[in-house]
Amino acid sequence: MNENFRLSELEDPVPATGNSSIGNRVFRVLREAIVQLQFRPGHLLSEAEMAKQIGVSRQPVREAFIKLAEIGLVEILPQRGTLVTLISAKEMENARFLREVIEVAIVRKLALIVSNEDIDLLRGMTEELDRIRQSRDVTRILRSDEEFHVKMAQLADCAYAWRILENLKTNIDRVRYLTLGEAGIVENVVSQHHAIVDALATRSPDLAEAAMRIHMGDIINSLPSMVTAYPDLFVD
């Protein structure tokens, strides 16, 4: 990776609750770098080099590596370093299943309590994603998409559920970072976000669930083509 990371540059779509330790913040910086494929699968990370890049001591980097290993993004190899794991197609499907279960529950709850102001806010966020789409900036697109989902969780008073999802969906995010630059993909995402907001506006949990299931199902559709295009990044 060519560019140095600084903790002050970390953009977190989920507001922190309380003071995060330096180790937690380093974890989030490195997780974002892995998701954005700045560290590609198979890359060997050096604890000393990462500490230098980020501008911290080695201890918080060591803590971050342990957390990254716990969510399957790296494998710690004694005496060798820390290896960025290949993307597991099987684990991605399992993560997608769990994400669908949680996000469906969120929109069903939200449909019963959503206000007109909430609907306007979500429509505005979808329109903002459509504007960002034209830039083809995958990092901004992925962040805007995530902010939409975070906001729905917050409006449904399910922010903790999103915290659980955040680490479950890392393999999904790595694949989406590959796919969001493909023609037509972001347009589909924008259309599906509009459909979710329209369903929420009816206050029907069933319609909201149907719209979210379509959206979640679409996540996995591009996986076979990505495995074919980038076989060195995937396993099983």
Biotite code that builds the C-alpha atoms (Angstrom):
import biotite.structure as struc

atoms = struc.array([
    struc.Atom([0.000, 0.000, 0.000], chain_id="A", res_id=1, res_name="MET", atom_name="CA", element="C"),
    struc.Atom([1.468, 3.326, -0.999], chain_id="A", res_id=2, res_name="ASN", atom_name="CA", element="C"),
    struc.Atom([-0.467, 5.808, 1.103], chain_id="A", res_id=3, res_name="GLU", atom_name="CA", element="C"),
    struc.Atom([-0.033, 6.179, 4.851], chain_id="A", res_id=4, res_name="ASN", atom_name="CA", element="C"),
    struc.Atom([-3.082, 5.806, 7.066], chain_id="A", res_id=5, res_name="PHE", atom_name="CA", element="C"),
    struc.Atom([-3.705, 8.225, 9.910], chain_id="A", res_id=6, res_name="ARG", atom_name="CA", element="C"),
    struc.Atom([-6.309, 7.650, 12.598], chain_id="A", res_id=7, res_name="LEU", atom_name="CA", element="C"),
    struc.Atom([-7.741, 11.117, 11.966], chain_id="A", res_id=8, res_name="SER", atom_name="CA", element="C"),
    struc.Atom([-8.571, 10.071, 8.391], chain_id="A", res_id=9, res_name="GLU", atom_name="CA", element="C"),
    struc.Atom([-10.792, 7.183, 9.459], chain_id="A", res_id=10, res_name="LEU", atom_name="CA", element="C"),
    struc.Atom([-14.347, 7.658, 8.226], chain_id="A", res_id=11, res_name="GLU", atom_name="CA", element="C"),
    struc.Atom([-16.792, 5.659, 10.316], chain_id="A", res_id=12, res_name="ASP", atom_name="CA", element="C"),
    struc.Atom([-20.453, 5.616, 9.195], chain_id="A", res_id=13, res_name="PRO", atom_name="CA", element="C"),
    struc.Atom([-21.476, 4.282, 12.603], chain_id="A", res_id=14, res_name="VAL", atom_name="CA", element="C"),
    struc.Atom([-21.086, 6.901, 15.359], chain_id="A", res_id=15, res_name="PRO", atom_name="CA", element="C"),
    struc.Atom([-18.873, 5.615, 18.151], chain_id="A", res_id=16, res_name="ALA", atom_name="CA", element="C"),
    struc.Atom([-20.385, 5.114, 21.584], chain_id="A", res_id=17, res_name="THR", atom_name="CA", element="C"),
    struc.Atom([-17.820, 6.065, 24.194], chain_id="A", res_id=18, res_name="GLY", atom_name="CA", element="C"),
    struc.Atom([-14.088, 6.310, 23.732], chain_id="A", res_id=19, res_name="ASN", atom_name="CA", element="C"),
    struc.Atom([-12.630, 3.707, 21.418], chain_id="A", res_id=20, res_name="SER", atom_name="CA", element="C"),
    struc.Atom([-9.183, 2.427, 22.284], chain_id="A", res_id=21, res_name="SER", atom_name="CA", element="C"),
    struc.Atom([-6.377, 3.054, 19.842], chain_id="A", res_id=22, res_name="ILE", atom_name="CA", element="C"),
    struc.Atom([-6.395, -0.682, 19.121], chain_id="A", res_id=23, res_name="GLY", atom_name="CA", element="C"),
    struc.Atom([-10.056, -0.553, 18.104], chain_id="A", res_id=24, res_name="ASN", atom_name="CA", element="C"),
    struc.Atom([-9.459, 2.420, 15.860], chain_id="A", res_id=25, res_name="ARG", atom_name="CA", element="C"),
    struc.Atom([-6.434, 0.770, 14.235], chain_id="A", res_id=26, res_name="VAL", atom_name="CA", element="C"),
    struc.Atom([-8.603, -2.312, 13.702], chain_id="A", res_id=27, res_name="PHE", atom_name="CA", element="C"),
    struc.Atom([-11.179, -0.210, 11.850], chain_id="A", res_id=28, res_name="ARG", atom_name="CA", element="C"),
    struc.Atom([-8.517, 1.453, 9.688], chain_id="A", res_id=29, res_name="VAL", atom_name="CA", element="C"),
    struc.Atom([-6.992, -1.889, 8.697], chain_id="A", res_id=30, res_name="LEU", atom_name="CA", element="C"),
    struc.Atom([-10.380, -3.524, 8.167], chain_id="A", res_id=31, res_name="ARG", atom_name="CA", element="C"),
    struc.Atom([-11.340, -0.714, 5.790], chain_id="A", res_id=32, res_name="GLU", atom_name="CA", element="C"),
    struc.Atom([-8.053, -1.093, 3.914], chain_id="A", res_id=33, res_name="ALA", atom_name="CA", element="C"),
    struc.Atom([-8.624, -4.846, 3.515], chain_id="A", res_id=34, res_name="ILE", atom_name="CA", element="C"),
    struc.Atom([-12.251, -4.378, 2.442], chain_id="A", res_id=35, res_name="VAL", atom_name="CA", element="C"),
    struc.Atom([-11.139, -1.808, -0.140], chain_id="A", res_id=36, res_name="GLN", atom_name="CA", element="C"),
    struc.Atom([-8.535, -4.326, -1.390], chain_id="A", res_id=37, res_name="LEU", atom_name="CA", element="C"),
    struc.Atom([-5.648, -1.985, -0.663], chain_id="A", res_id=38, res_name="GLN", atom_name="CA", element="C"),
    struc.Atom([-4.333, -5.119, 1.019], chain_id="A", res_id=39, res_name="PHE", atom_name="CA", element="C"),
    struc.Atom([-5.352, -7.883, -1.350], chain_id="A", res_id=40, res_name="ARG", atom_name="CA", element="C"),
    struc.Atom([-5.946, -11.505, -0.356], chain_id="A", res_id=41, res_name="PRO", atom_name="CA", element="C"),
    struc.Atom([-2.604, -13.244, 0.026], chain_id="A", res_id=42, res_name="GLY", atom_name="CA", element="C"),
    struc.Atom([-0.782, -10.062, 1.091], chain_id="A", res_id=43, res_name="HIS", atom_name="CA", element="C"),
    struc.Atom([1.542, -10.493, 4.084], chain_id="A", res_id=44, res_name="LEU", atom_name="CA", element="C"),
    struc.Atom([1.226, -7.700, 6.649], chain_id="A", res_id=45, res_name="LEU", atom_name="CA", element="C"),
    struc.Atom([4.108, -6.685, 8.891], chain_id="A", res_id=46, res_name="SER", atom_name="CA", element="C"),
    struc.Atom([3.286, -5.566, 12.422], chain_id="A", res_id=47, res_name="GLU", atom_name="CA", element="C"),
    struc.Atom([6.247, -3.179, 12.468], chain_id="A", res_id=48, res_name="ALA", atom_name="CA", element="C"),
    struc.Atom([5.447, -1.739, 9.036], chain_id="A", res_id=49, res_name="GLU", atom_name="CA", element="C"),
    struc.Atom([1.787, -1.209, 9.882], chain_id="A", res_id=50, res_name="MET", atom_name="CA", element="C"),
    struc.Atom([2.724, 0.557, 13.120], chain_id="A", res_id=51, res_name="ALA", atom_name="CA", element="C"),
    struc.Atom([4.974, 2.870, 11.121], chain_id="A", res_id=52, res_name="LYS", atom_name="CA", element="C"),
    struc.Atom([2.340, 3.458, 8.413], chain_id="A", res_id=53, res_name="GLN", atom_name="CA", element="C"),
    struc.Atom([-0.417, 4.303, 10.871], chain_id="A", res_id=54, res_name="ILE", atom_name="CA", element="C"),
    struc.Atom([1.789, 6.189, 13.298], chain_id="A", res_id=55, res_name="GLY", atom_name="CA", element="C"),
    struc.Atom([1.240, 4.117, 16.454], chain_id="A", res_id=56, res_name="VAL", atom_name="CA", element="C"),
    struc.Atom([3.205, 1.643, 18.561], chain_id="A", res_id=57, res_name="SER", atom_name="CA", element="C"),
    struc.Atom([3.196, -2.061, 17.709], chain_id="A", res_id=58, res_name="ARG", atom_name="CA", element="C"),
    struc.Atom([0.870, -3.056, 20.580], chain_id="A", res_id=59, res_name="GLN", atom_name="CA", element="C"),
    struc.Atom([-2.382, -1.609, 19.107], chain_id="A", res_id=60, res_name="PRO", atom_name="CA", element="C"),
    struc.Atom([-1.471, -3.106, 15.729], chain_id="A", res_id=61, res_name="VAL", atom_name="CA", element="C"),
    struc.Atom([-1.029, -6.491, 17.401], chain_id="A", res_id=62, res_name="ARG", atom_name="CA", element="C"),
    struc.Atom([-4.451, -6.085, 19.053], chain_id="A", res_id=63, res_name="GLU", atom_name="CA", element="C"),
    struc.Atom([-5.980, -5.125, 15.707], chain_id="A", res_id=64, res_name="ALA", atom_name="CA", element="C"),
    struc.Atom([-4.470, -8.173, 13.982], chain_id="A", res_id=65, res_name="PHE", atom_name="CA", element="C"),
    struc.Atom([-6.029, -10.441, 16.631], chain_id="A", res_id=66, res_name="ILE", atom_name="CA", element="C"),
    struc.Atom([-9.461, -8.883, 16.044], chain_id="A", res_id=67, res_name="LYS", atom_name="CA", element="C"),
    struc.Atom([-9.059, -9.123, 12.270], chain_id="A", res_id=68, res_name="LEU", atom_name="CA", element="C"),
    struc.Atom([-8.195, -12.815, 12.670], chain_id="A", res_id=69, res_name="ALA", atom_name="CA", element="C"),
    struc.Atom([-11.333, -13.328, 14.783], chain_id="A", res_id=70, res_name="GLU", atom_name="CA", element="C"),
    struc.Atom([-13.546, -12.094, 11.921], chain_id="A", res_id=71, res_name="ILE", atom_name="CA", element="C"),
    struc.Atom([-11.616, -14.063, 9.308], chain_id="A", res_id=72, res_name="GLY", atom_name="CA", element="C"),
    struc.Atom([-9.906, -11.244, 7.405], chain_id="A", res_id=73, res_name="LEU", atom_name="CA", element="C"),
    struc.Atom([-6.368, -12.296, 8.320], chain_id="A", res_id=74, res_name="VAL", atom_name="CA", element="C"),
    struc.Atom([-4.469, -15.342, 9.507], chain_id="A", res_id=75, res_name="GLU", atom_name="CA", element="C"),
    struc.Atom([-1.635, -14.833, 11.992], chain_id="A", res_id=76, res_name="ILE", atom_name="CA", element="C"),
    struc.Atom([1.377, -16.934, 10.986], chain_id="A", res_id=77, res_name="LEU", atom_name="CA", element="C"),
    struc.Atom([3.966, -17.253, 13.798], chain_id="A", res_id=78, res_name="PRO", atom_name="CA", element="C"),
    struc.Atom([7.434, -16.059, 12.787], chain_id="A", res_id=79, res_name="GLN", atom_name="CA", element="C"),
    struc.Atom([6.154, -15.055, 9.345], chain_id="A", res_id=80, res_name="ARG", atom_name="CA", element="C"),
    struc.Atom([3.631, -12.263, 9.665], chain_id="A", res_id=81, res_name="GLY", atom_name="CA", element="C"),
    struc.Atom([-0.093, -11.782, 9.211], chain_id="A", res_id=82, res_name="THR", atom_name="CA", element="C"),
    struc.Atom([-1.665, -12.989, 5.981], chain_id="A", res_id=83, res_name="LEU", atom_name="CA", element="C"),
    struc.Atom([-4.741, -11.372, 4.428], chain_id="A", res_id=84, res_name="VAL", atom_name="CA", element="C"),
    struc.Atom([-7.100, -14.292, 3.837], chain_id="A", res_id=85, res_name="THR", atom_name="CA", element="C"),
    struc.Atom([-8.597, -15.296, 0.534], chain_id="A", res_id=86, res_name="LEU", atom_name="CA", element="C"),
    struc.Atom([-12.301, -14.520, 0.131], chain_id="A", res_id=87, res_name="ILE", atom_name="CA", element="C"),
    struc.Atom([-14.352, -17.578, 1.028], chain_id="A", res_id=88, res_name="SER", atom_name="CA", element="C"),
    struc.Atom([-17.353, -17.956, -1.272], chain_id="A", res_id=89, res_name="ALA", atom_name="CA", element="C"),
    struc.Atom([-18.966, -20.294, 1.270], chain_id="A", res_id=90, res_name="LYS", atom_name="CA", element="C"),
    struc.Atom([-18.493, -17.852, 4.146], chain_id="A", res_id=91, res_name="GLU", atom_name="CA", element="C"),
    struc.Atom([-19.790, -15.030, 1.976], chain_id="A", res_id=92, res_name="MET", atom_name="CA", element="C"),
    struc.Atom([-23.030, -16.921, 1.342], chain_id="A", res_id=93, res_name="GLU", atom_name="CA", element="C"),
    struc.Atom([-23.409, -17.640, 5.063], chain_id="A", res_id=94, res_name="ASN", atom_name="CA", element="C"),
    struc.Atom([-22.801, -13.968, 5.858], chain_id="A", res_id=95, res_name="ALA", atom_name="CA", element="C"),
    struc.Atom([-25.331, -12.910, 3.246], chain_id="A", res_id=96, res_name="ARG", atom_name="CA", element="C"),
    struc.Atom([-27.906, -15.239, 4.804], chain_id="A", res_id=97, res_name="PHE", atom_name="CA", element="C"),
    struc.Atom([-27.355, -13.775, 8.274], chain_id="A", res_id=98, res_name="LEU", atom_name="CA", element="C"),
    struc.Atom([-27.378, -10.229, 6.938], chain_id="A", res_id=99, res_name="ARG", atom_name="CA", element="C"),
    struc.Atom([-30.699, -10.855, 5.196], chain_id="A", res_id=100, res_name="GLU", atom_name="CA", element="C"),
    struc.Atom([-32.247, -12.217, 8.395], chain_id="A", res_id=101, res_name="VAL", atom_name="CA", element="C"),
    struc.Atom([-31.182, -9.154, 10.397], chain_id="A", res_id=102, res_name="ILE", atom_name="CA", element="C"),
    struc.Atom([-31.956, -6.527, 7.766], chain_id="A", res_id=103, res_name="GLU", atom_name="CA", element="C"),
    struc.Atom([-35.393, -7.993, 7.071], chain_id="A", res_id=104, res_name="VAL", atom_name="CA", element="C"),
    struc.Atom([-36.153, -7.798, 10.797], chain_id="A", res_id=105, res_name="ALA", atom_name="CA", element="C"),
    struc.Atom([-34.960, -4.172, 10.822], chain_id="A", res_id=106, res_name="ILE", atom_name="CA", element="C"),
    struc.Atom([-37.191, -3.023, 7.951], chain_id="A", res_id=107, res_name="VAL", atom_name="CA", element="C"),
    struc.Atom([-40.199, -4.916, 9.268], chain_id="A", res_id=108, res_name="ARG", atom_name="CA", element="C"),
    struc.Atom([-39.845, -3.085, 12.575], chain_id="A", res_id=109, res_name="LYS", atom_name="CA", element="C"),
    struc.Atom([-39.135, 0.225, 10.859], chain_id="A", res_id=110, res_name="LEU", atom_name="CA", element="C"),
    struc.Atom([-42.239, -0.042, 8.656], chain_id="A", res_id=111, res_name="ALA", atom_name="CA", element="C"),
    struc.Atom([-44.399, 0.071, 11.782], chain_id="A", res_id=112, res_name="LEU", atom_name="CA", element="C"),
    struc.Atom([-42.805, 3.186, 13.287], chain_id="A", res_id=113, res_name="ILE", atom_name="CA", element="C"),
    struc.Atom([-41.328, 5.168, 10.377], chain_id="A", res_id=114, res_name="VAL", atom_name="CA", element="C"),
    struc.Atom([-42.341, 8.833, 10.167], chain_id="A", res_id=115, res_name="SER", atom_name="CA", element="C"),
    struc.Atom([-42.823, 11.007, 7.095], chain_id="A", res_id=116, res_name="ASN", atom_name="CA", element="C"),
    struc.Atom([-39.637, 12.836, 8.071], chain_id="A", res_id=117, res_name="GLU", atom_name="CA", element="C"),
    struc.Atom([-37.778, 9.508, 8.167], chain_id="A", res_id=118, res_name="ASP", atom_name="CA", element="C"),
    struc.Atom([-39.065, 8.656, 4.690], chain_id="A", res_id=119, res_name="ILE", atom_name="CA", element="C"),
    struc.Atom([-37.891, 12.028, 3.371], chain_id="A", res_id=120, res_name="ASP", atom_name="CA", element="C"),
    struc.Atom([-34.475, 11.469, 4.943], chain_id="A", res_id=121, res_name="LEU", atom_name="CA", element="C"),
    struc.Atom([-34.093, 8.011, 3.390], chain_id="A", res_id=122, res_name="LEU", atom_name="CA", element="C"),
    struc.Atom([-35.239, 9.317, -0.009], chain_id="A", res_id=123, res_name="ARG", atom_name="CA", element="C"),
    struc.Atom([-32.656, 12.069, 0.225], chain_id="A", res_id=124, res_name="GLY", atom_name="CA", element="C"),
    struc.Atom([-29.923, 9.545, 1.032], chain_id="A", res_id=125, res_name="MET", atom_name="CA", element="C"),
    struc.Atom([-30.947, 7.446, -1.974], chain_id="A", res_id=126, res_name="THR", atom_name="CA", element="C"),
    struc.Atom([-30.843, 10.497, -4.233], chain_id="A", res_id=127, res_name="GLU", atom_name="CA", element="C"),
    struc.Atom([-27.397, 11.333, -2.857], chain_id="A", res_id=128, res_name="GLU", atom_name="CA", element="C"),
    struc.Atom([-26.208, 7.817, -3.735], chain_id="A", res_id=129, res_name="LEU", atom_name="CA", element="C"),
    struc.Atom([-27.535, 8.360, -7.260], chain_id="A", res_id=130, res_name="ASP", atom_name="CA", element="C"),
    struc.Atom([-25.478, 11.557, -7.526], chain_id="A", res_id=131, res_name="ARG", atom_name="CA", element="C"),
    struc.Atom([-22.364, 9.830, -6.195], chain_id="A", res_id=132, res_name="ILE", atom_name="CA", element="C"),
    struc.Atom([-22.947, 6.967, -8.654], chain_id="A", res_id=133, res_name="ARG", atom_name="CA", element="C"),
    struc.Atom([-22.002, 9.224, -11.525], chain_id="A", res_id=134, res_name="GLN", atom_name="CA", element="C"),
    struc.Atom([-18.530, 9.757, -10.044], chain_id="A", res_id=135, res_name="SER", atom_name="CA", element="C"),
    struc.Atom([-17.765, 6.013, -10.231], chain_id="A", res_id=136, res_name="ARG", atom_name="CA", element="C"),
    struc.Atom([-15.840, 6.466, -6.965], chain_id="A", res_id=137, res_name="ASP", atom_name="CA", element="C"),
    struc.Atom([-16.314, 2.999, -5.482], chain_id="A", res_id=138, res_name="VAL", atom_name="CA", element="C"),
    struc.Atom([-15.187, 4.027, -1.997], chain_id="A", res_id=139, res_name="THR", atom_name="CA", element="C"),
    struc.Atom([-17.756, 6.836, -1.817], chain_id="A", res_id=140, res_name="ARG", atom_name="CA", element="C"),
    struc.Atom([-20.464, 4.641, -3.347], chain_id="A", res_id=141, res_name="ILE", atom_name="CA", element="C"),
    struc.Atom([-19.906, 1.834, -0.842], chain_id="A", res_id=142, res_name="LEU", atom_name="CA", element="C"),
    struc.Atom([-19.847, 4.301, 2.048], chain_id="A", res_id=143, res_name="ARG", atom_name="CA", element="C"),
    struc.Atom([-23.057, 6.006, 0.890], chain_id="A", res_id=144, res_name="SER", atom_name="CA", element="C"),
    struc.Atom([-24.772, 2.639, 0.477], chain_id="A", res_id=145, res_name="ASP", atom_name="CA", element="C"),
    struc.Atom([-23.709, 1.597, 3.961], chain_id="A", res_id=146, res_name="GLU", atom_name="CA", element="C"),
    struc.Atom([-24.885, 4.881, 5.490], chain_id="A", res_id=147, res_name="GLU", atom_name="CA", element="C"),
    struc.Atom([-28.372, 4.161, 4.109], chain_id="A", res_id=148, res_name="PHE", atom_name="CA", element="C"),
    struc.Atom([-28.491, 0.789, 5.846], chain_id="A", res_id=149, res_name="HIS", atom_name="CA", element="C"),
    struc.Atom([-27.016, 2.208, 9.054], chain_id="A", res_id=150, res_name="VAL", atom_name="CA", element="C"),
    struc.Atom([-29.668, 4.935, 9.099], chain_id="A", res_id=151, res_name="LYS", atom_name="CA", element="C"),
    struc.Atom([-32.492, 2.406, 8.752], chain_id="A", res_id=152, res_name="MET", atom_name="CA", element="C"),
    struc.Atom([-31.070, 0.452, 11.685], chain_id="A", res_id=153, res_name="ALA", atom_name="CA", element="C"),
    struc.Atom([-30.834, 3.620, 13.758], chain_id="A", res_id=154, res_name="GLN", atom_name="CA", element="C"),
    struc.Atom([-34.376, 4.717, 12.886], chain_id="A", res_id=155, res_name="LEU", atom_name="CA", element="C"),
    struc.Atom([-35.637, 1.270, 13.900], chain_id="A", res_id=156, res_name="ALA", atom_name="CA", element="C"),
    struc.Atom([-33.672, 1.522, 17.165], chain_id="A", res_id=157, res_name="ASP", atom_name="CA", element="C"),
    struc.Atom([-31.548, -1.427, 16.037], chain_id="A", res_id=158, res_name="CYS", atom_name="CA", element="C"),
    struc.Atom([-28.096, 0.193, 15.956], chain_id="A", res_id=159, res_name="ALA", atom_name="CA", element="C"),
    struc.Atom([-26.607, -2.676, 17.975], chain_id="A", res_id=160, res_name="TYR", atom_name="CA", element="C"),
    struc.Atom([-27.823, -5.161, 15.380], chain_id="A", res_id=161, res_name="ALA", atom_name="CA", element="C"),
    struc.Atom([-25.846, -3.225, 12.779], chain_id="A", res_id=162, res_name="TRP", atom_name="CA", element="C"),
    struc.Atom([-22.742, -3.423, 14.975], chain_id="A", res_id=163, res_name="ARG", atom_name="CA", element="C"),
    struc.Atom([-23.049, -7.211, 14.835], chain_id="A", res_id=164, res_name="ILE", atom_name="CA", element="C"),
    struc.Atom([-23.555, -7.124, 11.072], chain_id="A", res_id=165, res_name="LEU", atom_name="CA", element="C"),
    struc.Atom([-20.588, -4.863, 10.495], chain_id="A", res_id=166, res_name="GLU", atom_name="CA", element="C"),
    struc.Atom([-18.029, -7.587, 11.154], chain_id="A", res_id=167, res_name="ASN", atom_name="CA", element="C"),
    struc.Atom([-20.146, -10.405, 9.690], chain_id="A", res_id=168, res_name="LEU", atom_name="CA", element="C"),
    struc.Atom([-20.322, -8.773, 6.270], chain_id="A", res_id=169, res_name="LYS", atom_name="CA", element="C"),
    struc.Atom([-16.639, -8.095, 5.593], chain_id="A", res_id=170, res_name="THR", atom_name="CA", element="C"),
    struc.Atom([-16.340, -10.759, 2.885], chain_id="A", res_id=171, res_name="ASN", atom_name="CA", element="C"),
    struc.Atom([-19.495, -9.368, 1.272], chain_id="A", res_id=172, res_name="ILE", atom_name="CA", element="C"),
    struc.Atom([-17.942, -5.912, 1.291], chain_id="A", res_id=173, res_name="ASP", atom_name="CA", element="C"),
    struc.Atom([-14.724, -7.140, -0.323], chain_id="A", res_id=174, res_name="ARG", atom_name="CA", element="C"),
    struc.Atom([-16.691, -8.636, -3.207], chain_id="A", res_id=175, res_name="VAL", atom_name="CA", element="C"),
    struc.Atom([-18.909, -5.566, -3.485], chain_id="A", res_id=176, res_name="ARG", atom_name="CA", element="C"),
    struc.Atom([-15.791, -3.424, -3.772], chain_id="A", res_id=177, res_name="TYR", atom_name="CA", element="C"),
    struc.Atom([-14.996, -5.439, -6.896], chain_id="A", res_id=178, res_name="LEU", atom_name="CA", element="C"),
    struc.Atom([-18.515, -5.337, -8.334], chain_id="A", res_id=179, res_name="THR", atom_name="CA", element="C"),
    struc.Atom([-19.630, -1.751, -7.716], chain_id="A", res_id=180, res_name="LEU", atom_name="CA", element="C"),
    struc.Atom([-17.416, -0.511, -10.525], chain_id="A", res_id=181, res_name="GLY", atom_name="CA", element="C"),
    struc.Atom([-19.186, -2.761, -13.031], chain_id="A", res_id=182, res_name="GLU", atom_name="CA", element="C"),
    struc.Atom([-21.688, -1.213, -15.451], chain_id="A", res_id=183, res_name="ALA", atom_name="CA", element="C"),
    struc.Atom([-25.256, -1.240, -14.187], chain_id="A", res_id=184, res_name="GLY", atom_name="CA", element="C"),
    struc.Atom([-24.523, -2.536, -10.689], chain_id="A", res_id=185, res_name="ILE", atom_name="CA", element="C"),
    struc.Atom([-24.834, 0.770, -8.831], chain_id="A", res_id=186, res_name="VAL", atom_name="CA", element="C"),
    struc.Atom([-27.902, 1.679, -10.872], chain_id="A", res_id=187, res_name="GLU", atom_name="CA", element="C"),
    struc.Atom([-29.533, -1.509, -9.564], chain_id="A", res_id=188, res_name="ASN", atom_name="CA", element="C"),
    struc.Atom([-28.563, -0.628, -5.999], chain_id="A", res_id=189, res_name="VAL", atom_name="CA", element="C"),
    struc.Atom([-30.123, 2.838, -6.332], chain_id="A", res_id=190, res_name="VAL", atom_name="CA", element="C"),
    struc.Atom([-33.306, 1.348, -7.799], chain_id="A", res_id=191, res_name="SER", atom_name="CA", element="C"),
    struc.Atom([-33.528, -1.176, -4.963], chain_id="A", res_id=192, res_name="GLN", atom_name="CA", element="C"),
    struc.Atom([-33.017, 1.527, -2.335], chain_id="A", res_id=193, res_name="HIS", atom_name="CA", element="C"),
    struc.Atom([-35.890, 3.481, -3.884], chain_id="A", res_id=194, res_name="HIS", atom_name="CA", element="C"),
    struc.Atom([-38.023, 0.323, -3.739], chain_id="A", res_id=195, res_name="ALA", atom_name="CA", element="C"),
    struc.Atom([-37.211, -0.168, -0.051], chain_id="A", res_id=196, res_name="ILE", atom_name="CA", element="C"),
    struc.Atom([-38.141, 3.443, 0.767], chain_id="A", res_id=197, res_name="VAL", atom_name="CA", element="C"),
    struc.Atom([-41.356, 3.167, -1.268], chain_id="A", res_id=198, res_name="ASP", atom_name="CA", element="C"),
    struc.Atom([-42.270, 0.006, 0.640], chain_id="A", res_id=199, res_name="ALA", atom_name="CA", element="C"),
    struc.Atom([-41.534, 1.650, 3.992], chain_id="A", res_id=200, res_name="LEU", atom_name="CA", element="C"),
    struc.Atom([-43.744, 4.581, 2.969], chain_id="A", res_id=201, res_name="ALA", atom_name="CA", element="C"),
    struc.Atom([-46.714, 2.190, 2.742], chain_id="A", res_id=202, res_name="THR", atom_name="CA", element="C"),
    struc.Atom([-46.075, 1.180, 6.389], chain_id="A", res_id=203, res_name="ARG", atom_name="CA", element="C"),
    struc.Atom([-46.407, -2.450, 5.290], chain_id="A", res_id=204, res_name="SER", atom_name="CA", element="C"),
    struc.Atom([-43.879, -4.801, 6.963], chain_id="A", res_id=205, res_name="PRO", atom_name="CA", element="C"),
    struc.Atom([-44.546, -7.426, 4.275], chain_id="A", res_id=206, res_name="ASP", atom_name="CA", element="C"),
    struc.Atom([-43.761, -5.044, 1.404], chain_id="A", res_id=207, res_name="LEU", atom_name="CA", element="C"),
    struc.Atom([-40.659, -3.779, 3.205], chain_id="A", res_id=208, res_name="ALA", atom_name="CA", element="C"),
    struc.Atom([-39.502, -7.356, 3.740], chain_id="A", res_id=209, res_name="GLU", atom_name="CA", element="C"),
    struc.Atom([-40.031, -8.246, 0.068], chain_id="A", res_id=210, res_name="ALA", atom_name="CA", element="C"),
    struc.Atom([-38.033, -5.218, -1.104], chain_id="A", res_id=211, res_name="ALA", atom_name="CA", element="C"),
    struc.Atom([-35.183, -5.984, 1.286], chain_id="A", res_id=212, res_name="MET", atom_name="CA", element="C"),
    struc.Atom([-35.047, -9.669, 0.283], chain_id="A", res_id=213, res_name="ARG", atom_name="CA", element="C"),
    struc.Atom([-34.664, -8.659, -3.365], chain_id="A", res_id=214, res_name="ILE", atom_name="CA", element="C"),
    struc.Atom([-31.870, -6.281, -2.384], chain_id="A", res_id=215, res_name="HIS", atom_name="CA", element="C"),
    struc.Atom([-30.056, -8.863, -0.254], chain_id="A", res_id=216, res_name="MET", atom_name="CA", element="C"),
    struc.Atom([-30.474, -11.596, -2.862], chain_id="A", res_id=217, res_name="GLY", atom_name="CA", element="C"),
    struc.Atom([-28.833, -9.409, -5.463], chain_id="A", res_id=218, res_name="ASP", atom_name="CA", element="C"),
    struc.Atom([-25.635, -9.270, -3.395], chain_id="A", res_id=219, res_name="ILE", atom_name="CA", element="C"),
    struc.Atom([-24.760, -12.869, -4.223], chain_id="A", res_id=220, res_name="ILE", atom_name="CA", element="C"),
    struc.Atom([-25.695, -12.793, -7.922], chain_id="A", res_id=221, res_name="ASN", atom_name="CA", element="C"),
    struc.Atom([-22.373, -11.329, -9.040], chain_id="A", res_id=222, res_name="SER", atom_name="CA", element="C"),
    struc.Atom([-20.240, -13.807, -7.075], chain_id="A", res_id=223, res_name="LEU", atom_name="CA", element="C"),
    struc.Atom([-19.724, -16.434, -9.831], chain_id="A", res_id=224, res_name="PRO", atom_name="CA", element="C"),
    struc.Atom([-18.518, -13.835, -12.332], chain_id="A", res_id=225, res_name="SER", atom_name="CA", element="C"),
    struc.Atom([-16.148, -12.337, -9.744], chain_id="A", res_id=226, res_name="MET", atom_name="CA", element="C"),
    struc.Atom([-14.687, -15.764, -8.925], chain_id="A", res_id=227, res_name="VAL", atom_name="CA", element="C"),
    struc.Atom([-14.075, -16.290, -12.649], chain_id="A", res_id=228, res_name="THR", atom_name="CA", element="C"),
    struc.Atom([-12.574, -12.832, -13.153], chain_id="A", res_id=229, res_name="ALA", atom_name="CA", element="C"),
    struc.Atom([-10.384, -12.881, -10.009], chain_id="A", res_id=230, res_name="TYR", atom_name="CA", element="C"),
    struc.Atom([-9.623, -16.544, -9.220], chain_id="A", res_id=231, res_name="PRO", atom_name="CA", element="C"),
    struc.Atom([-6.537, -15.591, -7.194], chain_id="A", res_id=232, res_name="ASP", atom_name="CA", element="C"),
    struc.Atom([-8.694, -13.740, -4.645], chain_id="A", res_id=233, res_name="LEU", atom_name="CA", element="C"),
    struc.Atom([-11.101, -16.580, -3.796], chain_id="A", res_id=234, res_name="PHE", atom_name="CA", element="C"),
    struc.Atom([-11.167, -19.955, -2.103], chain_id="A", res_id=235, res_name="VAL", atom_name="CA", element="C"),
    struc.Atom([-13.874, -22.707, -2.138], chain_id="A", res_id=236, res_name="ASP", atom_name="CA", element="C"),
])
